[in-house]
Structures are given as C-alpha cells and as structure tokens.
Amino acid sequence: MLWGDSAGSRIKPQTWPVAFCLALLMGACSAPSSRPGSSAPAIAIDGVQIINKLSTTVTEVQILVPATGNFVRCGTILRNTSCSTSFPGRQYERKPVQVSWKEQGQAYTTGNFVIEPPANLDPARPMWIEVVIFAPGQAGAKFVQHPLEADRA
C-alpha cells in the first residue's frame, strides 16, 4: 500500500496513489485483455471502497479523475466504517486521480497520482480500489483483487 500525508496542513497535496480509483471509472467497459502497443495486461476494475479508520467522522470524500471529470463521492463516513460502490467492470487506463475529504471541518486533498498495479495480479480476475483514511490528514490506496472461488470455501 502506498501512503502519504499532508503533515496536518489544510488542502496540502499528498503523494499517494489514490488517483487510480477514479482512473478506473474513466475507462470504457471491457473484459481484461492486453492493450495493443502495451506490455502491461489490461486490468478490470469493478468497485471502490473508502475506509475511515479515524476515531472521528469524515465528510465530503471524493475520488476524482481530473482528465475526465468522473468521480466517486461519499457524503459522510462514520468513524471506523466504510463506504463502497460497485459498477460494471471498466478498464483501468492509468490516468491520474485525486482524493479529497474533510476531517472535523478541515479540508485535505492529495495531488494527482497514478496507482500502479501489483506485479502479481491476475488480469483474468477483476480488482477494486481500496482507499484508507488512516490518520488525521493521511490516506493511502491500493488495488485489491477478488479472491478465487476456491479461496472462499
């Protein structure tokens, strides 16, 4: 998981890969396959989960893909809970994303960033983005791959 922090300042950019979350929403629906001219396999994203690990409520949480204007938004996430959404699988296009939220009325935002997929991903299985607000003014993001059916038993 990649992490960043805003050192407790207002609207200070963070350097963490939450940008991926919104980038996934930008792609057209497609099945995982190799992209022409690219050595990286296509990645299907079918959801976003935002987790608030703080002891306080966060509000106005948004994951934005600036290049397209697409976004995922959660109005309020109570302490130690989460907000999630799913959607038809979309191809992750590696476009920068930005995450913003408010803690106790103070606004925070990340700079634009791209989340790099893990080296061991299986492109035949969809993934979702998990964003975690883990400390005041600090958040991180990572890809999470759906478990195999055999792993669920």
Secondary structure as the mmCIF struct_conf table of DSSP 4:
data_model
#
loop_
_struct_conf.conf_type_id
_struct_conf.id
_struct_conf.beg_label_comp_id
_struct_conf.beg_label_asym_id
_struct_conf.beg_label_seq_id
_struct_conf.end_label_comp_id
_struct_conf.end_label_asym_id
_struct_conf.end_label_seq_id
STRN STRN1 LEU A 2 ASP A 5
TURN_TY1_P TURN_TY1_P1 ALA A 7 GLY A 8
TURN_TY1_P TURN_TY1_P2 ARG A 10 ILE A 11
TURN_TY1_P TURN_TY1_P3 PRO A 17 VAL A 18
HELX_RH_AL_P HELX_RH_AL_P1 ALA A 19 MET A 26
BEND BEND1 GLY A 27 GLY A 27
HELX_LH_PP_P HELX_LH_PP_P1 ALA A 28 ALA A 28
STRN STRN2 CYS A 29 CYS A 29
BEND BEND2 PRO A 32 PRO A 32
STRN STRN3 SER A 34 SER A 34
HELX_LH_PP_P HELX_LH_PP_P2 ARG A 35 ARG A 35
TURN_TY1_P TURN_TY1_P4 PRO A 36 GLY A 37
BEND BEND3 SER A 39 ALA A 40
STRN STRN4 PRO A 41 PRO A 41
HELX_LH_PP_P HELX_LH_PP_P3 ALA A 42 ALA A 42
STRN STRN5 ALA A 44 ASN A 52
BEND BEND4 LEU A 54 THR A 56
STRN STRN6 VAL A 58 VAL A 65
TURN_TY1_P TURN_TY1_P5 PRO A 66 GLY A 69
STRN STRN7 ASN A 70 ILE A 77
TURN_TY1_P TURN_TY1_P6 ARG A 79 ASN A 80
STRN STRN8 THR A 81 GLN A 91
STRN STRN9 VAL A 97 VAL A 97
STRN STRN10 GLN A 98 GLU A 103
TURN_TY1_P TURN_TY1_P7 GLN A 104 GLY A 105
STRN STRN11 GLN A 106 THR A 109
STRN STRN12 PHE A 113 PHE A 113
HELX_LH_PP_P HELX_LH_PP_P4 ILE A 115 PRO A 118
TURN_TY1_P TURN_TY1_P8 ALA A 119 ASN A 120
TURN_TY1_P TURN_TY1_P9 PRO A 123 ALA A 124
BEND BEND5 ARG A 125 ARG A 125
STRN STRN13 MET A 127 ALA A 135
TURN_TY1_P TURN_TY1_P10 PRO A 136 GLY A 137
STRN STRN14 GLN A 138 GLN A 145
HELX_LH_PP_P HELX_LH_PP_P5 HIS A 146 LEU A 148
HELX_RH_AL_P HELX_RH_AL_P2 GLU A 149 ARG A 152
#
